[in-house]
Amino acid sequence: MRRAMPGREKEIVMTPKSTAVLAASLLGISALAGCAASGAESTTTVRVVGYSVLQAANESVLEDFLATDAGAGVRFTESYGASGDQSRAVLAGQPADEVHLSLEPDVTKLVDDGLVAADWKDNATRGICTQSIVVMVVRPGNPQNISTWSDLVEPGVEIVTPNPASSGSAKWNLLAAYGSVLAEGGSEAEAQQYLTALFAHAVALPDSGRDATTAFTGGTGDVLLSYENEAILARQSGADFDYVVPESSILIQNPCAVTVDAPPAAQAFLEFQKTETAQQGYAQTGYRPLVNVTDLVVKGANDERNPFPEPKVLLTVDQDFGGWADANVRFFDAGKGIITMIQAEAGR
């Protein structure tokens, strides 16, 4: 039997005023309650379950959707946390109409359990609602002169990155690190040696990307491996640090899907998230837009008018790691995954 595992939740609602109720109020009609009941529009609740970094970015997107005709009478409840934890919570019974998670395997688990339809990727964006890249967040002025992946394993450098056992962000970070060695012509064995060294330099492995940012801003470590959008958002919120876009990074693609029993409003919201209006909203909090957004200025970016520079090498899971179905087992399987075993051997 499933049990609910609620995360941090909040509620947003925008319901159009009933003109019948307003008229009744102005005229002092004694049958006000009856007019209100007949004139008020019904409310549909859409329950969004997302990964931790998404929370602030969704604020403006939800508000913009509620201002559309499709958003009339819609109420949102939201729950955010580490992506893997959120996926497991939904499997355990947490209510969800839309899931917006860090990586594809967290949605695949829901497909396997019959909670999300198998064709969830059959659309123009292949099931993706937001995207970013991995960057290196450093102390103000970059005192350790960190600019490359090899700099992370120099003597004395302390790294903060989330734990891949719970965080989707961590998996993106570690694949970017592993792939950086291959991008320079290194072998699989050399890539594994590099990951061993990276874990030796890790001083904190928080549960989520947001928790990792909190640890770093609190004074832990010299460098934080993070989403670019998380770094930009933190700077918008007053965090005092710099970030570096390395020559080699990976394209982070965050999937979204509605559950099989979701109301039509959930599908309408999912489709809205991929529009220029919503992608503009996501871009303002540091996400790289899925569609062309003109005259984009992003506060907190290294260059506000050119906020999303292209790395020299941009890896993708599909092209460089065989897709998530293979990569998740090969690198992160609990018993035999390459990175899982490296992490265990490092005692982390």
N, C-alpha and C positions, 0 to 999 in steps of 0.2 A: 504494500500500500504506500502510495506517495504521501509525503508530508511537505507542507509549505516551508520554504526557506526564504523569508522576505529579506530584501536588501534595504538600502537607504531609499526611501520613497518620498515623492512629493506629488502634488496634484496641480494641474493647470486646467482651467475651464473658461470658455468664452461662449455664452449662450445668448443669441440675439434677443432683444427686448420684444415682448409681445405688444404690438400696437393696440390690440383689443384690451389688454390689461391697462395700458396707459390711458386709453380713452375712458375706460370705466372709472379709473382713479380720478381723473379730472372732472368727470360729471357727477361723481359721488354716487354712482349707482350701487345700490345695496347688494346686487348680485355679482359683486366684484370677483369673488372666489370662483363662481361658475364661469365667468368670462375668462379668467386667467387660465382655468383648466382647459377650456376649449381652444384658447389662442396660443398657449405656450407650446414651443416645439420640444420634441423629445430629445433626450441627451444620450449620446453614445460614448461609452468609456473605451479608450484605447490604452492598453497597458504596454508600455515600452520598457524592455529590459536591455540595458546596454553595458558596454565595458567602461571602466572608470574614467578614462580620459575624455570620453564623449560628453560628459555631463554638461559642462559649461557651453560647449559648442551647440548643443541642442536647444538652448534657451531661445535664441532668436529664430531658429528654424521652426520650432513649435509655434511661436507667436505668429510668424508669417503664415503658417498653414491655417491657423485658427481664423485669420483675417480673410481667407478665401471662402468661396461658396461651399467647397467640399468640407471645410472645417466648421461650418455652422452647426452648433449643437453638439460639438465633440468635446469630451473631457479626456485629459491625459493623466495617467499615473506613471511615474518613472522610478526605475530601480537601477542603480549603477554599482559596479564592483569589478574585481578582476575577471577577465573574460572567461577563463576556464571555470571559475567559481560560479559565474552567472549561468553558464551553460548547464552545469551540474544542478544548480538550483531549479532551473526550469524542468529538467529531467525529474527532479524530486517533487515537483508539484507547484512551484511558484507560478502564479498566473502570468501569461504573456500573450500579447497579440502581435507584437513585432519584436524581434530580436535584432540587435545591431551590435555585433561582437567584433573582437579584434582579428580573428582569423578563421578561415573556412572550416577547419576540423571541429571547432566549437559549434558550428551550425550542423555539420554532418552528423554529429551525435544525436541531434534532435530529429534529423531526417530518419536515421536508423531506428529511432523510437516511435516514429509515426507522428511526431508533433509538427513537423514541417514537411511540406510536399516535396517529392523527389525532383520536381522540375523548377525548384526555386531559383536556379541559375539561368533559366531560359528567358533571358531578356537582354536588352541592349548593353547593359553594363556587366553582364555575367554575375549578377547578384551583388555588385559592389555599390556602396553608398558613399564612402569616404576613402581618401587615400593620403599617404604621406611618405616620408622616407626616414631612415635612421640617421641621427646626427649625434655629435659629441658635445655635451654641455660641459663647460669649463668655468673655472673661477674668473672673476673680472680681470681683464688684461691677459688672460691665458698664461699664468706664471710658469706652468710646466711646458709651455710651447708645444702643445698637442695639436697636431694637424693630420696625422696619419694613423692607421690602425697599429702600425708597429710602435708608435709612440706610447700606446697604452700599456705595453709590457716592459717599458724601461724601468730601471730600479727606482723604487720609491713612489711610483704612481699607484694611487688607490682608486679602484673602480666601483661605482654603484650601478647595478642593473637589476631589473626585477627577476624573480624566480620563475623559470620555465615550467615548474610544476603547477603553477596557478595562473601565470600571466601570459597572455598572448603577445604583449609587448616584448617580453623576454625572448620569445622564440624568434621574432623578427630581428632583434638585436644580435642574437647569436648566429643566425643564418647570415646576416650581413658580415659579421666578423669572420666566419668560416669562408664565405664566398670571396672576401677580400684577398685571401691568400691565393685562391684559384684564379682570380682575375689578374693577378700578377704573374701567372704561369706556374704557381706552386702546385705541389701534388696533394692528394688527399691526406697522405701521412703528415705532410707539413702543415696542412690546415688543422689537423687534429692536435699536433704539437702546439700550434698557436693557441687553440682553445684551452689547452691545458695550462698554458702560461697565463691566459686571460683570467681563468678562474682563480689562479694563485694570487692575482692582484685584486680580486673582488673582495671588498670589505663589507659589503651589505648586499643582500638579495631579497628586497622587500616583496610583498605579495602581489603588488600591482604597479603599473606604470605611474599612477598618481602617487602611490606610497613611496616609490623610488624618488620622485621629484621632491616630495616632502623631506625625505631623509637627506638629500643632497643640499637643499636650501637650508636645512637645519645644521649644516656644517660637516656632514659625513662625506669623505672622499674628495678626490681631485677632479674626477670626470664622471659624468653620468651618461650612460647610453640611453637614448630616449627618442621618441617620435619628434620630428621637427615641429609638428603642430603643438605638442605639449610644451616644448621649449618656448615657442612664440607666445602661447597663451600665458605661461608663467611670467614672462617678461611684461606682458600687458598688465598683469596683476601686480607688478611691482617687484618681482624677483630680480636680484642683482647678480646676473651672471652673463656670460657670453656663450655662443654655441658655434660649432664648426661643422660645415658640410664637407665630409671627407670626399676624396676623389672617387672612392668606391662606396656605394651604398646599395640599399635594396628598396624596391617599390613596395610600400606597405599598402595593402588593399583590404579594407574592412567590410565584411559582408553584412547584408541585412536581408531579412526574410519575414514574412508573416506566418503565423501558425495556422494550422488547418481549420481551426474553429474561429478564427479572427473575424470581426465584423468588417463589412466593406470599407468602413472609414479607415481601417488599418492599412488596407491596400492603397487607398487614395493617398494616405500620408506617405507611404513608401515611394509611390510614384512622384509625389511632390518633392521628396528629398533629392531627387536626381535632376530637378529643374534648375535653370540658371539662377532663379531667385534663391533657392535653398543652397545651392553650391556657392553663391556669393556669401551667404551667411556663414557657411562652414569655412570658407576661405578667410573670412575676417578673424577667425580664431586659429588660423594657421594650417588648415587642411589644404592640400593641393586640389583645385577643383577638377571634377570629372569632365566638365564642359568648358568651353571658352568663356571667360569672364573678362570683360573689357574694363579699362581704367581702374585696375585693382590696386589699392593701397592698403597694406597690412601693417598696422602698428605692431611693434615688437620684433619684426623681422630684421635681419642684418641690413637689408636694403628695402625700405618700405615700398618703393616703386618697382622693384624687381625682387619680390619676396621669395620666389621659388626657383633658384638657379639649378640648372641640370648638372648632376655629378658627371664626371668624366666617364665613369662606369656605373650604370644603373641595373643591378641584377633584378630578376623576377623569379618568383617561386616556380612558375610554369616552365620558363625557358632554361633556368639554371639548376633547378633542384627537382625536376620531374613532376611538379604539381604537388599539392598538399597531401593527396592520398598516399603518395610514396614518401614525401619528405617527412611527414609527421611520424611515420613508423620508423623510417631509417634513422632519424636524428633524435626523436623524442619518445620512442616507445619506452614504457616504464621498466621493461626488463632488459632490453638489448639495444636501445637507441644510442647512437654514437655520442651525442652530446650528454645524454642522461648518464652514460657510463663515465664520461670524462668528469662530469660534475660530482658523481659519487666517489670517484677515485681521489678527487681533490678535497673530499670531506665537506662539500658545500651543498 
